[in-house]
């Protein structure tokens, strides 16, 4: 199917229903059993063994002394707001200084991931049969709980982005348009995107979540962050909401970091090209944008020759992969293109648009990844910058079971746990595309 057919009005909704995806789950919430809803899950013995093999310290276990350090402190957790587990001494917040263990001042602790999420995201209700439904976020919470990460995951609520935050990458007219729909109690935004009474608050919270994560990571309160938010954002351009997205969450964070003098790399692994993020930084040399996506597919952008313009020439890299591309192709793309391009750019921060709709079960796409593949990708990506400088943002993913297993596997990988509900995949097409992108970007074998 070509990009024109995919862009036709209602294409996304029609494709979900045509592939038999059940979109009629009741739009209710369950306040029990999800991580961040009071759950406190311990590491399993197998996961503790896996941490030990990797040189990491399981929560609750006394870490082994490091010859280069003094005494050790077995207290896990970090200080913060609701849902945080404090060691009782905020002056001893530790920064990572070696693979698998976080140390400073002679103290060691397990690797931790800050999850910024909020139940108010559930109030964005674009329609009972819409693929981007509240049950997606509940699936993410359930998948992370099922991964059994326990004290390695600490939760913090989101705060809304200010007008100034949003205006860094969206026009005033765009924001006024959305505020007007909100004042009317909701309504359609485009053929595939709509707002309910709680959507504008949810969108501002989603846009502000990355800024909460930046502040926490700068303070040394965690080693990596995951913004489990909705609505997603990477299709929202500076002037237009589209593709289930109202404002661009990752772009708001990237613009704030760039304006503070930081160099930012964004890696988008959603199956759909992040056209909005690309548009926001297409002429901005402070931000590198790399997208690995299915081609052709909605929104019809992300071709090989879209490489940036002006000051941003060469800082947009697209890997348009064919339908059926699997985990081996993505791992090859990491080794052959993504890692060399990011290392050459030398970012201070890495932001990941973590869409899980490249999973082989997703009703809107045709790629062949598994939850094990997402574990592989995240394990590699978080290593590209210093600890405390990587933030992942939830984007797409519309099969609930696949979304749960993939988000759990990804977050486990971020803290060094090998949680794989499915094995990694292989034998997919697309290596020749990767090689062509490498050549176009001047990357030697």
Buried (B, 14 or more C-beta within 10 A) or exposed (E): EEBEEBBEEEBBBEBBBEBEBEBEBEBEBEEEEBBBBEBEBBBBEEBBEBBBEBEBBBBBBEBEEBEEBEEBBBBBBBBBEEBBBEBEEEEBBBEBBEEBBBBBEBBBBBBBBBBBBBBBBBBBBBBEBBBBBBBBBBBBBBBBBBBBBBBBBBBBBBBBBEEEBBBBBBBEEBBEBBEEBBEEEBEEBEBBBBBBEBBBBBBBBBBBBBBBBBEBBEBBBBBBBBBBBBBBBBBBBBEBBBBBBBBBBBBBBBBBBBEEEBBBBBBBBBBBBBBBBBBBBBBBBBBBBBBBBBBBBBBBBBEBEBBBEEEBEBBBBBBBBBBBBBBBBBBBBBEBBBBBBBEEBEBBBBBBBBBBBBBBBBBBBBBBBBBBBBBBBBBBBBEBBBBBBBBBBBBBBBBBBBBBBBBBBBBBBBBBBBBBBBEBBEEBBBBEBBBBBBEBBEBEE
